[in-house]
């Protein structure tokens, strides 16, 4: 166990440095490019075969057209959180969008599942349909989209501000997050997440 802890401590700086491109891009500020706003959301998942799992998120405009998408690999992507927090598999996504009304349309996942007949590739798409607004020059935190890719796949939305803001400070190197509006996604009350399995 001590060896595992030592290895993970040695590996953490390497993993953090692998995310340095976002830090380079932001240059210590969460200020969007002129005429745009930022949407920030974490995409995480849990699967029987965690290393095989991949997930994605579609962002649609007011007309229902997909205008942005993000992906996360549970094998290579990590959300680190504040120092001392346990990291989770997934990715903190940053979308630069023109002002307007949008929705997190759906999320998908694919993974390998073992059965009596060997390995089987599975995929699922789960609706979200949770709206949010973007204003020019501002940033909004939309919380976490979590996919449980088990026997009965389901999707959960939650506020993981402490962890995700910790990631932005440690990995993205953005210390001042006071201007980020906190508005976690909320699925419509009537929405039942009925998975479309393939």
C-alpha positions in Angstrom: 0.0 0.0 0.0 2.9 2.4 0.9 4.4 1.6 -2.5 1.1 2.5 -4.3 0.9 5.8 -2.4 4.5 6.6 -3.2 3.9 5.8 -6.9 0.8 7.9 -7.0 2.6 10.8 -5.4 5.3 10.6 -8.0 2.8 10.3 -10.8 0.6 13.2 -9.8 3.0 16.0 -10.9 3.4 14.3 -14.3 -0.4 14.1 -14.7 -0.8 17.7 -13.7 1.9 18.8 -16.1 0.1 16.8 -18.9 -2.8 19.2 -18.5 -0.6 22.3 -18.8 -2.0 23.2 -22.3 -5.2 24.5 -20.6 -3.0 26.6 -18.2 -1.0 27.9 -21.2 -4.2 28.7 -23.1 -5.8 30.6 -20.2 -2.7 32.4 -18.9 -4.0 32.6 -15.4 -7.4 34.2 -16.3 -10.9 32.8 -16.8 -11.7 35.8 -19.1 -13.3 34.6 -22.4 -12.2 35.8 -25.8 -14.0 39.0 -27.0 -17.6 38.4 -27.9 -17.7 35.0 -26.2 -18.6 33.5 -22.8 -17.3 30.4 -21.1 -19.3 27.3 -20.0 -17.4 25.0 -17.5 -18.6 21.5 -16.8 -17.0 18.3 -15.5 -17.7 15.0 -17.3 -17.1 11.9 -15.2 -18.2 8.2 -15.3 -18.0 4.9 -13.6 -18.0 1.5 -15.4 -17.2 -2.1 -14.7 -14.1 -1.8 -16.9 -13.2 1.7 -16.0 -10.1 1.9 -18.3 -12.2 1.1 -21.4 -14.9 3.8 -20.7 -15.2 6.9 -22.8 -17.9 9.6 -22.5 -19.0 12.7 -24.4 -21.3 15.7 -24.0 -23.3 17.5 -26.7 -24.1 21.2 -26.4 -27.0 22.5 -28.5 -28.1 26.0 -29.4 -31.6 27.4 -29.1 -32.6 25.7 -32.4 -31.5 22.3 -31.2 -28.4 22.2 -33.4 -25.3 20.7 -31.8 -22.7 23.5 -31.6 -20.1 22.0 -29.3 -19.0 18.7 -27.9 -16.6 17.5 -25.3 -15.1 14.1 -24.6 -13.4 12.3 -21.6 -11.5 9.1 -21.4 -11.7 7.4 -18.0 -8.3 5.8 -18.8 -6.3 9.0 -19.4 -8.3 12.0 -18.1 -8.5 13.1 -14.5 -10.2 15.9 -12.4 -7.8 16.5 -9.5 -9.7 18.8 -7.2 -8.2 20.7 -4.3 -4.9 19.5 -2.8 -5.7 16.5 -0.6 -8.8 15.5 -2.4 -9.0 12.1 -4.2 -8.9 12.6 -8.0 -11.7 11.3 -10.1 -11.6 9.9 -13.6 -13.0 12.4 -16.1 -12.3 15.8 -17.6 -13.2 19.4 -16.7 -14.5 20.9 -20.0 -14.3 24.5 -21.1 -16.6 25.7 -23.9 -16.2 29.1 -25.5 -19.7 30.1 -26.8 -21.3 33.2 -28.3 -24.0 34.9 -26.1 -27.3 33.1 -26.1 -29.4 30.3 -24.7 -28.0 26.7 -24.9 -28.7 23.3 -23.5 -26.6 20.3 -22.5 -28.5 18.1 -24.9 -27.3 14.6 -24.1 -24.3 12.6 -22.9 -23.0 9.3 -24.3 -20.8 6.6 -23.0 -19.1 3.5 -24.4 -17.3 0.7 -22.6 -16.3 -2.9 -22.6 -18.5 -5.3 -20.6 -17.4 -8.9 -19.8 -20.0 -11.6 -20.1 -20.2 -15.4 -20.3 -19.5 -15.1 -24.0 -16.5 -12.9 -23.7 -16.1 -9.1 -24.0 -18.9 -7.0 -25.5 -18.6 -3.4 -26.6 -21.6 -1.4 -25.2 -22.7 2.2 -25.8 -25.5 4.4 -24.4 -26.9 7.9 -25.0 -28.7 9.6 -22.2 -30.8 12.8 -22.6 -30.1 15.8 -20.4 -32.0 18.7 -22.0 -30.8 21.2 -19.3 -30.7 24.8 -20.4 -28.2 27.5 -19.6 -27.4 31.0 -20.7 -24.1 32.5 -21.9 -23.3 36.2 -21.7 -20.3 37.8 -23.5 -17.3 38.3 -21.2 -18.6 36.1 -18.4 -18.1 32.5 -17.3 -20.7 30.0 -15.9 -20.0 26.8 -13.9 -22.6 24.1 -14.9 -21.6 21.4 -12.3 -20.9 17.8 -13.1 -22.4 15.4 -15.6 -21.8 11.9 -14.2 -22.6 8.7 -16.1 -23.1 5.4 -14.3 -22.3 2.9 -17.0 -23.4 -0.2 -15.1 -26.1 -2.8 -15.9 -28.7 0.0 -15.9 -26.9 3.1 -17.1 -28.1 6.4 -15.7 -27.0 10.0 -15.6 -26.7 12.3 -12.6 -26.2 16.1 -12.5 -24.6 17.6 -9.4 -22.7 20.6 -8.1 -19.0 19.7 -7.6 -17.8 23.3 -7.2 -15.2 22.6 -4.5 -13.5 19.9 -6.5 -13.8 21.5 -9.9 -12.7 25.0 -8.7 -9.8 23.2 -7.0 -8.9 21.7 -10.4 -9.0 25.1 -12.1 -6.7 26.6 -9.4 -4.2 23.7 -9.3 -4.2 22.6 -12.9 -5.4 25.5 -15.0 -3.5 27.9 -12.7 -6.5 30.3 -12.4 -6.5 31.7 -8.9 -9.3 34.3 -9.1 -12.6 32.5 -9.7 -14.8 35.1 -8.0 -16.4 36.2 -11.3 -17.5 32.7 -12.3 -21.3 32.4 -12.0 -22.5 29.2 -10.3 -25.4 27.7 -12.1 -25.4 23.8 -12.0 -27.4 22.1 -14.7 -30.9 20.9 -13.8 -32.8 18.5 -15.9 -36.4 19.3 -16.6 -38.7 17.9 -13.9 -40.6 15.8 -16.4 -37.5 14.4 -17.9 -36.9 10.7 -17.3 -33.5 9.6 -18.5 -34.4 6.6 -20.6 -31.1 5.2 -22.0 -30.9 4.3 -25.7 -28.5 1.3 -25.6 -26.7 -0.1 -28.6 
